[in-house]
Amino acid sequence: MLKVVIIGYGDMFTNMIAGTLDSGSQIVGVFRHDRVKYPRPIRWLKDIFLSDCDYNYIQSYKLHEIKAKSANSESFRRQLLKLNPDIMIVASWSEKIKKEIFDIPKIATINVHPSLLPKYRGPNPYMQTILHEEKQSGVTFHLMDEKFDSGAILDQRTVEITPSDTGKELKAKTVLKARGAICELLEKLSEDVIFPIAQNEANATYFSTDFDAEILFKDNASKISAQIRCIHPWSNTYFFTRKSVFVPNPYQITITDNTTPYTDAGCVVDVNEKDRSLTIVTGDNKLIRLGGLKLYGPINRFFTKLALKHIHIGEIIEP
């Protein structure tokens, strides 16, 4: 039976816990990111009054929680040595973990990255894969080394991206795929030898979290759709009219051929106050219907229908 330590946060963290338990491996310790993110008094109050899934998962399975201020701290190193794990799994983490830490497990430290490495290294690849209109994404289990997301690959699984997926749906599919994959990977590691495969650096891509949230209707319709969907649920896109700033709903986007006499990018061809929608010509002469529009701001949103009354067919939304 493999002895496993898991560090991380969020859905990937809890799914790695579930998948590890599914494999029959023993979780000898977990380290959640809240211990790095929050000072002790704030974390204590949060755990009592606003406990999240990470904390509840740990408590429900009665897992041993490692107490330290950093994954690179001396305290964490000592506790990891004492636990003597075969495997350490890193399931989302903000710190660059030092070699003296990730070398401690007897077999390996395995990083879980939600893309098909070597493509889309870096933070939040969910957003970038949709933004670049990929048809597939996935999850990669690789050996941790001193660079980001560059270690040799142990296992990789694909996830299909549908035209309606937002970052939320892609993340949900990816972490579920990762749960089953880590179960199988740990079973293999306990019974056999797996030969890691080096990543092909010629195919490597890296994207930061920088993102232009303003919609430009001179772009192609599919690009605009991807831009709106990729950033949900972490943030929103927006576009300006003469007097207002609108935020589109990522679940109410329709693209059709343009059969109207209007061909200028940004031209409004339909306004529907009832369903709070605008239909606009895009740069590739398609029509994009954006339904469920809201004015930007918690109070302004109640005046969305009123704002739509001031937009007329034939009006050009710039830039």
Backbone torsions as a table, in degrees:
resi	resn	phi	psi	omega
1	MET	NA	125.2	179.8
2	LEU	-73.8	141.0	173.5
3	LYS	-98.1	125.2	-170.3
4	VAL	-126.1	138.0	168.3
5	VAL	-112.0	136.5	180.0
6	ILE	-123.2	129.1	174.8
7	ILE	-123.2	144.7	179.8
8	GLY	159.2	-161.3	177.9
9	TYR	-160.6	160.6	173.2
10	GLY	74.7	-161.9	-173.7
11	ASP	-62.8	-36.2	179.2
12	MET	-65.9	-39.4	179.3
13	PHE	-61.2	-50.9	-177.1
14	THR	-68.1	-33.9	177.6
15	ASN	-72.0	-29.8	174.2
16	MET	-69.3	-36.0	174.2
17	ILE	-62.5	-48.4	-178.3
18	ALA	-63.2	-44.2	-179.4
19	GLY	-66.1	-36.7	177.8
20	THR	-66.0	-42.3	176.5
21	LEU	-65.0	-38.3	177.5
22	ASP	-59.2	-32.8	-176.8
23	SER	-76.2	-11.9	-176.3
24	GLY	86.4	2.5	176.8
25	SER	-73.3	160.7	-179.5
26	GLN	-100.0	121.0	174.9
27	ILE	-85.9	109.1	-176.3
28	VAL	-92.2	-10.4	178.2
29	GLY	-174.1	149.6	174.1
30	VAL	-132.3	150.3	179.1
31	PHE	-135.3	109.9	-177.1
32	ARG	-93.5	151.6	-172.3
33	HIS	-68.3	-21.9	178.1
34	ASP	-57.8	-27.4	179.9
35	ARG	-72.4	-21.0	175.0
36	VAL	-90.9	-37.1	-171.0
37	LYS	-77.1	-38.6	-171.8
38	TYR	-115.8	143.8	169.8
39	PRO	-62.5	156.0	-173.0
40	ARG	-55.6	-46.0	-178.9
41	PRO	-62.8	-40.4	179.8
42	ILE	-67.3	-41.9	179.0
43	ARG	-63.3	-38.9	179.8
44	TRP	-62.6	-45.6	178.8
45	LEU	-65.4	-40.8	179.5
46	LYS	-62.4	-42.9	-179.0
47	ASP	-64.3	-31.6	-178.8
48	ILE	-81.1	-47.6	-170.6
49	PHE	-102.1	-25.2	-177.5
50	LEU	-134.9	45.6	-175.9
51	SER	-61.1	137.7	-178.9
52	ASP	-101.6	-177.9	-176.7
53	CYS	-64.0	-36.4	-179.9
54	ASP	-57.6	-52.2	-178.2
55	TYR	-63.4	-45.0	-177.9
56	ASN	-65.0	-36.2	177.5
57	TYR	-63.3	-46.9	179.7
58	ILE	-60.0	-44.4	-178.9
59	GLN	-68.4	-41.3	-176.0
60	SER	-66.1	-33.5	179.4
61	TYR	-95.4	2.1	178.3
62	LYS	53.0	48.4	-178.9
63	LEU	-84.9	146.8	177.0
64	HIS	-71.5	123.2	-178.3
65	GLU	-99.9	124.6	177.0
66	ILE	-75.7	131.5	-177.7
67	LYS	-109.7	109.9	179.0
68	ALA	-158.1	166.1	-178.8
69	LYS	-96.0	-10.4	-179.1
70	SER	-161.9	149.6	175.0
71	ALA	-70.1	-14.6	178.5
72	ASN	-102.3	7.3	-177.2
73	SER	-78.4	159.8	177.1
74	GLU	-65.0	-35.5	179.1
75	SER	-62.5	-45.0	178.4
76	PHE	-64.3	-42.5	-179.6
77	ARG	-58.9	-45.2	-178.9
78	ARG	-64.0	-42.7	-179.4
79	GLN	-67.8	-36.8	178.4
80	LEU	-65.3	-41.4	177.3
81	LEU	-61.6	-40.2	-179.6
82	LYS	-67.0	-38.4	179.8
83	LEU	-72.3	-27.2	174.6
84	ASN	52.8	56.1	-176.4
85	PRO	-75.9	155.2	170.9
86	ASP	-79.0	-39.0	-175.1
87	ILE	-133.0	139.9	165.2
88	MET	-118.6	130.0	179.6
89	ILE	-107.5	128.1	177.4
90	VAL	-106.4	112.5	-174.3
91	ALA	-118.6	77.9	-175.6
92	SER	78.5	120.2	-178.3
93	TRP	-158.2	147.9	-175.7
94	SER	-97.0	-16.2	-177.9
95	GLU	-96.4	147.8	169.9
96	LYS	-83.0	112.6	-172.2
97	ILE	-79.5	132.7	-176.4
98	LYS	-72.2	154.1	-179.2
99	LYS	-60.2	-37.4	-178.5
100	GLU	-65.0	-18.2	176.2
101	ILE	-91.1	-51.5	-173.8
102	PHE	-73.9	-9.1	174.9
103	ASP	-85.4	-7.9	-175.2
104	ILE	-67.8	-47.1	-179.7
105	PRO	-56.0	143.2	-173.6
106	LYS	-64.9	-36.1	-179.7
107	ILE	-98.0	-56.4	-176.6
108	ALA	-174.0	160.0	162.8
109	THR	-103.6	124.2	-174.6
110	ILE	-110.9	123.8	174.8
111	ASN	-94.0	141.3	178.0
112	VAL	-107.7	116.3	-177.6
113	HIS	-119.9	127.3	-174.0
114	PRO	-84.2	56.3	170.9
115	SER	-155.5	172.8	176.6
116	LEU	-90.2	82.5	-179.9
117	LEU	-57.7	147.0	12.5
118	PRO	-85.4	4.7	177.1
119	LYS	-77.0	143.3	175.1
120	TYR	61.0	50.4	167.0
121	ARG	-68.4	161.7	176.2
122	GLY	100.2	-176.7	-173.6
123	PRO	-74.8	148.2	174.6
124	ASN	47.1	60.6	176.8
125	PRO	-68.2	-15.5	175.1
126	TYR	-55.1	-47.8	-177.7
127	MET	-64.5	-45.8	-173.5
128	GLN	-69.9	-35.3	-179.4
129	THR	-66.7	-38.8	177.1
130	ILE	-72.0	-41.9	-179.9
131	LEU	-57.9	-36.1	180.0
132	HIS	-90.7	12.5	172.0
133	GLU	58.0	39.5	175.4
134	GLU	-72.1	151.2	177.0
135	LYS	-92.1	-19.9	-179.7
136	GLN	-136.2	148.8	167.1
137	SER	-133.6	-154.4	178.7
138	GLY	169.1	-164.6	178.2
139	VAL	-135.2	138.5	-178.0
140	THR	-122.9	132.8	172.6
141	PHE	-105.4	118.1	-176.7
142	HIS	-136.8	156.5	176.7
143	LEU	-66.6	137.5	178.4
144	MET	-79.3	136.1	173.6
145	ASP	-131.3	-164.7	-173.1
146	GLU	-83.8	-1.6	175.0
147	LYS	-108.7	172.4	179.4
148	PHE	-86.1	122.0	169.8
149	ASP	58.1	31.0	-174.7
150	SER	-115.5	-2.4	-175.8
151	GLY	-70.0	163.2	-178.5
152	ALA	-61.3	143.2	-172.6
153	ILE	-87.1	132.9	175.7
154	LEU	-98.3	-36.3	-178.7
155	ASP	-160.3	153.6	-178.1
156	GLN	-152.1	135.2	180.0
157	ARG	-129.6	145.1	-178.7
158	THR	-96.9	153.3	176.2
159	VAL	-133.4	130.1	179.9
160	GLU	-78.9	141.2	175.9
161	ILE	-108.8	122.0	178.7
162	THR	-90.6	160.9	-179.0
163	PRO	-63.1	-16.2	-179.3
164	SER	-101.5	-4.1	-177.6
165	ASP	-64.0	136.6	166.9
166	THR	-102.0	177.8	175.7
167	GLY	-57.9	-31.5	-179.7
168	LYS	-63.7	-48.9	-179.0
169	GLU	-67.5	-40.8	-179.9
170	LEU	-63.7	-41.5	177.8
171	LYS	-62.6	-44.7	-179.0
172	ALA	-60.6	-43.2	179.2
173	LYS	-66.8	-37.2	-176.4
174	THR	-69.4	-45.6	-178.0
175	VAL	-68.7	-31.7	176.4
176	LEU	-67.9	-41.5	175.6
177	LYS	-61.6	-39.4	-179.5
178	ALA	-64.8	-34.4	178.9
179	ARG	-60.6	-49.1	179.0
180	GLY	-66.1	-36.3	-177.3
181	ALA	-68.5	-40.7	-178.6
182	ILE	-69.0	-32.5	176.1
183	CYS	-60.7	-48.5	-179.6
184	GLU	-67.4	-38.7	-178.9
185	LEU	-64.5	-43.7	179.6
186	LEU	-66.5	-36.6	176.5
187	GLU	-62.4	-41.2	178.5
188	LYS	-66.8	-42.9	-178.4
189	LEU	-64.5	-29.5	179.9
190	SER	-79.6	-17.2	-175.3
191	GLU	-115.5	-19.5	-169.6
192	ASP	-148.0	177.7	176.0
193	VAL	-103.1	131.0	177.1
194	ILE	-110.4	131.7	-179.5
195	PHE	-96.4	113.7	-179.9
196	PRO	-64.0	147.1	179.4
197	ILE	-111.3	123.5	-179.3
198	ALA	-63.3	143.0	177.2
199	GLN	-73.9	146.2	177.2
200	ASN	-85.6	105.1	-175.5
201	GLU	-64.3	-22.8	179.2
202	ALA	-65.7	-23.7	-179.2
203	ASN	-100.2	4.1	-175.1
204	ALA	-72.7	138.1	172.2
205	THR	-132.5	149.9	179.8
206	TYR	-139.5	133.3	177.5
207	PHE	-131.1	138.0	176.1
208	SER	-81.6	-176.4	178.3
209	THR	-89.9	5.3	176.5
210	ASP	-61.2	136.5	-174.0
211	PHE	-153.6	131.3	176.3
212	ASP	-90.7	108.9	-174.5
213	ALA	-85.3	-6.5	-179.7
214	GLU	-81.7	129.1	178.9
215	ILE	-82.3	131.7	176.3
216	LEU	-115.6	116.9	-174.7
217	PHE	-76.4	-3.4	171.3
218	LYS	-73.6	-15.5	177.0
219	ASP	-74.9	165.2	175.6
220	ASN	-66.2	152.5	-177.9
221	ALA	-60.5	-42.3	-178.7
222	SER	-65.4	-35.2	178.0
223	LYS	-67.6	-40.9	178.5
224	ILE	-63.6	-44.0	178.1
225	SER	-59.4	-46.7	179.2
226	ALA	-61.8	-40.0	179.5
227	GLN	-61.6	-42.6	-179.5
228	ILE	-68.9	-42.3	-174.2
229	ARG	-76.1	-33.5	-170.4
230	CYS	-67.0	-31.8	-171.7
231	ILE	-87.8	-11.5	177.9
232	HIS	-79.8	132.9	15.2
233	PRO	-102.5	13.2	-172.4
234	TRP	-79.5	-29.1	179.8
235	SER	-161.0	-168.1	-178.7
236	ASN	-132.3	155.0	168.1
237	THR	-94.2	172.3	-178.0
238	TYR	-158.0	164.0	170.5
239	PHE	-146.0	155.3	-176.8
240	PHE	-100.1	141.7	159.7
241	THR	-109.6	-169.8	-177.6
242	ARG	-61.4	-35.5	-173.1
243	LYS	-122.9	-6.9	-170.3
244	SER	-137.7	161.6	173.1
245	VAL	-119.5	119.6	-176.7
246	PHE	-106.6	144.6	175.2
247	VAL	-114.6	119.4	-179.4
248	PRO	-79.5	157.1	175.7
249	ASN	-90.0	122.0	-176.6
250	PRO	-66.7	-13.3	-179.5
251	TYR	-99.6	3.3	-179.1
252	GLN	-129.1	61.7	179.3
253	ILE	-119.4	127.9	176.8
254	THR	-130.7	132.6	178.7
255	ILE	-114.8	129.1	178.9
256	THR	-136.6	167.7	174.3
257	ASP	-70.6	150.5	-179.7
258	ASN	-90.4	110.8	176.8
259	THR	-111.4	12.2	-179.9
260	THR	-89.8	168.4	176.9
261	PRO	-78.6	-3.9	-177.8
262	TYR	-91.7	129.1	-177.0
263	THR	-128.0	-5.7	-179.1
264	ASP	-76.3	131.9	178.5
265	ALA	-59.5	132.8	-179.5
266	GLY	92.2	-1.9	-178.2
267	CYS	-78.0	131.1	178.4
268	VAL	-81.6	125.8	179.4
269	VAL	-112.1	-11.3	177.2
270	ASP	-157.6	140.2	175.3
271	VAL	-128.3	125.3	179.7
272	ASN	-127.2	103.7	-177.2
273	GLU	-70.4	-32.5	-176.2
274	LYS	-60.7	-48.2	179.1
275	ASP	-102.1	15.1	175.3
276	ARG	52.0	54.9	-176.7
277	SER	-124.9	153.1	170.1
278	LEU	-127.9	140.2	172.6
279	THR	-113.5	126.7	-167.4
280	ILE	-133.4	143.6	175.9
281	VAL	-75.6	137.1	179.6
282	THR	-106.8	176.5	-174.3
283	GLY	-64.0	-22.6	177.7
284	ASP	-99.3	20.8	178.4
285	ASN	59.7	36.0	169.3
286	LYS	-102.8	169.3	173.4
287	LEU	-109.2	131.8	175.3
288	ILE	-117.5	121.1	177.5
289	ARG	-98.2	121.8	-179.9
290	LEU	-110.1	105.4	-179.4
291	GLY	-97.1	166.9	178.4
292	GLY	63.5	32.3	-179.4
293	LEU	-65.1	147.9	173.7
294	LYS	-134.8	143.3	170.8
295	LEU	-68.5	146.2	-179.9
296	TYR	-66.8	133.9	177.1
297	GLY	109.3	143.4	-175.0
298	PRO	-64.7	-29.5	179.3
299	ILE	-90.8	-41.7	-178.0
300	ASN	-59.1	-29.7	-175.4
301	ARG	-57.0	-27.7	-179.3
302	PHE	-72.6	-11.3	-178.7
303	PHE	-108.7	19.8	-176.5
304	THR	-61.0	-48.1	-177.8
305	LYS	-62.5	-37.0	178.2
306	LEU	-64.1	-41.5	-180.0
307	ALA	-65.3	-36.2	-179.7
308	LEU	-65.9	-26.1	179.5
309	LYS	-64.1	-22.5	-177.9
310	HIS	-91.7	3.6	177.7
311	ILE	-103.8	133.3	-173.4
312	HIS	-119.0	149.3	175.1
313	ILE	-61.3	134.8	-175.8
314	GLY	94.6	-12.4	177.6
315	GLU	-70.5	141.7	179.7
316	ILE	-100.1	125.0	174.5
317	ILE	-92.2	118.5	-177.9
318	GLU	-114.8	158.9	6.4
319	PRO	-77.7	NA	NA
